[in-house]
């Protein structure tokens, strides 16, 4: 078992080595944190993309293809302009923290709150009464962007092998 590293001075909430809590802390290597981040972005992205494409396909006809294509194009643009930067920053954070940190710490607290907010927004949108013709391209775009951004975590993990 890895000995958890001590937090730098001024960092609260760290589990001190040798304490009973240190035994239960799910510490992991930075490479495992990159795996967790890549899996999260890939699985959530694939799920959202699949749901979005299914909703677009439910419209039928040429409109379905047009909406799906628009969602994919918007997602690639969003991934390139916004999520690439976010993924690079998160991967750099994981690398800089090193090994022996809590596995759930592959995302910062602020990022976990953002994830919860996005999940809540998705639930509100699904229950809002908006048609699947509107939601389909949105889910397709978000799923595509997440899948596009996930490649950064996979590349960082491969580089750290």
ABEGO torsion letter per residue (X at the ends): XBBBBBBBBGBBGBBBBGBAAAAABBBBBAAAAAAAAAAAAAAAAAAAAAAAAAAAAAAEEAAAAAAAAAAAAAAAAAAAAAAAAAAAAAAAAAAAAEBGBBAAAABBAAAAAAAAAAAAAAAAAAAAGBBAAAAAAAAAAAAAAAAAAAAAAAAAAAAAX
